[in-house]
């Protein structure tokens, strides 16, 4: 038996809505906090903004792309360092 989009939305809506509100609240707390001195923007904020943007871009594989957004590039010499 396959599940259609409406069934998935019925099942997931409240939890996803809660997560979005939680993320929005965290971003609000960051915005209200005293600015960090010494650098223009923390690179983690750029990662968060990029991840949020890819969630709404309509392209498939959002989870994979979000994970890659937060991952370092592969270094073939990682063991030698």
Secondary structure, DSSP 8 states (H G I E B T S, - for coil): ----HHHHHHHHHHHHHHHHHHHHHHHHHHHHS---SSSSS-HHHHHHHHHHHHHTS--S-HHHHHHHHTS----TTGGG-
